[in-house]
Amino acid sequence: MEALNQLEEGLKDNIKQMSSFEKYKQEVLLGHLDWSPVHKDSFFWRDNINSFEENDFQVVSSIFFLARPADQASYRSYIIYAPWTLC
């Protein structure tokens, strides 16, 4: 039973780490957006909505910059889903 509890805690820690705004921010700034299930989760967006104001909306600006090239249709769809749809 103890092993299962440790496994559960480990999984929770991994999900928390995967869903951190810092990880998301790093993906955006490097231009490697990931459509992971965690980042499609409305709780992620609600929990982190205020983080988008950091550094004069740096992450928001970066997302729009990524969507500018014509070959980046997937990023444009990402923008449509992004957190501002929850506002």
Order of alpha helices (4+ residues) and beta strands (2+ residues): alpha-alpha-alpha-alpha-alpha
